[in-house]
Structures are given as C-alpha cells and as structure tokens.
Amino acid sequence: MPFRPRYTGLIERYRSRLPVTDDTKIVSIGEGNTPLIQLNNIPKLLKYKADIYVKYEGLNPTGSFKDRGMTMAVTKAVEDGSSAIICASTGNTSAAAAAYAARAGIKAFVLIPDGKIAMGKLAQALMHGAIVIQIKGNFDDGMALVKQVSKEAPVTIVNSINPFRLQGQKTASFEIIEELGCAPDYHCIPVGNAGNISAHWMGYDEYYSDGIVKSRPVMVGYQASGAAPFLRGHMVDDPETIATAIRIGHPQSWDMAWKLQKESGGWFDECSDDEILAAQKLLTEKEGIFCEPASAISVAGLMRDINSGKIPEGSKIVCTLTGHGLKDPDTAIKQSSTPLITVDAALDAVKLAILDKI
Ligand code: F0G
C-alpha cells in the first residue's frame, strides 16, 4: 500500500506563505484541506449550464471556516507569550477559540449575544471550557467591548481584526486553486464582518501575483436583508436575521471589503431569510450537503444571480459553505418538511409505513 504523510493542518502545509518560523510551536487540530464538491443535482434541476462547486468549510474540526484563522491566531498568541484569548462572536468564532485554546492549554473568554447563538455553537464553547460571557446586546456591542477590555486586561483578541486570522483563512483560496488548476470565474461567499471575503481575496491575489494563476475571481458577497450594511452603504444598528452567524451591523473589515469589491469587479447583494432557508433545504435535499443558514446564502444569492444573467452560463463558480448544518439543529428541525412517523415496533406497522411512502 502506498503511504502518504499524515495531514497535520494548514500551517504545516502552507508554512512558507504564513508568518511562522522553524521555531514556531504550531497549535493545530488538523484544520483545512476541506472538500471542494461539485454540485450535480441543483444545476440540473435549475437547468444551469455552469460548473458550481461548494467549498465545504463545515468539515473543519469545529465545523466552520473559523478554524483556519484560529490555528494561526492561537499559534501566534502562544508564541507571543499570551495565556488568554478573547473574542466577541455570533457563535462559530467562540467555538473555534474555545477549542484551540483548549488544545494550547490557555484560557478563552468569549462574549456572545444572549439567546442569539445556535445551540451547537454554545455547546462547543462550553464543552471546550471557555469562559462564556453572554451580553444583553448584539455582536457589534460585544466587539466594541472586547476592543475596550483588551486594553485593560492581558488578553489577545482573536476576532478577525487580529491580522493572523486572515492569514490563516486565505489558505482556502490556495486549496481551491490547487484543486481546480485555476482560479474560479466567480467566488460567492456570505458576508458578516467581511473578514472571510477579504481573506479569500488575499489568497487569490497572492497566487496571482506569484504567477501561479493567470486570473482572480470576481468576488460576490451576500448579506441577509436584515443585516446588510454593505447594501445600505452605512452601518446598521439593529441587525436581524435567522442566519444568526451573520447577524452583524458594523462589519470590522468594511474598507478592505469595499476595496476588494472594486479590484475584483464584484458586488454585494442581499437575500431574504426565506431565500436563505430555501437554499439550505435545497442543498440538504438535493445534494446531501448540510450547511448552516448563513452558509446557504452563498448558494441562495448565486441562484438569483444566475437567473438574472448577472453570472453568465458557462462560468466556473465556487460558493463557500462556511459552517456545518449541525451547528443549528433548532432552525433545521423547525423548517424540515419530512414528517416524523411514529409506529409500533412491529413488522406490519413498519412495512405499512414504508409501502405508504414508496
Ligand atoms: N458564515 C458563518 C457560518 C459565520 O460564522 C460567519 C461569521 C460568517 C459566515 C461571516 O464571515 O464575518 O468573516 O464575513 N461568524 C463570526 C462569528 C462573526 O463570531 O462566528 P465574516
């Protein structure tokens, strides 16, 4: 049997492109190297002649793309002598911070909006031993508090304003290019703080500048209608959406995102909660891919942009599915259309239930 080296995470794989040295002690849980899955049934169903791939970031160790940034942020925090990290979060960053802090043997403090994060994410932060501080406010309030408190307490911020986070996250673009053999024509991605779209652009631009690929994709960022500062052209004070991961009104990477939108010739657009949930369901029912609502917005937006002709037929498209569907079981169960059938534990009853549905 041919052997191949054990995969040990994205810092090891992209060492030469990341700010680490030979002496850096890497904190990794094997993040990155996520599958790029070609959609088969949705394009057929919708009669799209386009190559659509999803980068399934839900298959990272804590179930979201945040692990890519967190391996870098925590590695550098430890290298710099920090023994505590802090973040504000809509859930996924807190899960990743908690896990990587556990792995590194340091403390994690996480500020989350009271009652507005998905159950799976809360369970993760608690299980990994983070100190969870629920605030009676939203993510933006939490972010402002984290910035203030980090000036007064010895804690390292691991939100995406920490530059190492985006360095780690840019590796998703490297992986996409390596698998496709080129950059996609379009990259569709959910936007909250706009850190991830910025990181992807950094990755694409790096391979382009180094002559590895001849083009960069058009970047298309989608926001939930109730939390869409990039569409309104200004910050939004009371963001609201079922996609709690992107319930953000004051994006931290505002300038960077506008810059890349112009450089890439891309655009921002918004989707309603209904469109988001419909896309989530389509992916689960037609492709076997379960992502959380915020992630599905990339496919919801793409479908609209293909229908309107904004994204032309024949394009090669990548959508980032940022987080796993299991993160938010409550929203999933509420919108499931498959009825639960309860019968007696008897052959006849089970047979009847099957024959009734066949
Ligand atoms: N998708 C998911 C599943 C997310 O958790 C986030 C952000 C985004 C998309 C948006 O990415 O902020 O880089 O534009 N979640 C952060 C958190 C805010 O705290 O977990 P972005």
Residues whose N, C-alpha, C, O or C-beta is under 5 A from the ligand:
A	BS01	F0G	A88 S89 T90 G91 N92 T93 S94 P190 V191 G192 N193 A194 G195 N196 I197 A245 A294 S295 T322 G323
